[in-house]
């Protein structure tokens, strides 16, 4: 199971299409659930959160909220790190 890793600024404007945002949300949700199903102590690092299109991160909100399990999967042993670029 994989998710595309995009490293250029053009991709951020490309994902602003609503249908594509919904697709990326579903893809991200399935990727996180799949990885935690394999290893409960997973580490997820989301870099450049300040450039992430609105709505993408909503896909993982149930996993980081105060639930014991979501869809039968316990996410309490996983770690989510959210980074952003420092403005100087």
Secondary structure, DSSP 8 states (H G I E B T S, - for coil): -------SHHHHHHTTSHHHHHHHHHHHHHHHHHHHHH-SS-EEEE--GGGS-TTSGGGGHHHHSS-S-BTTB--TT-EEEE------
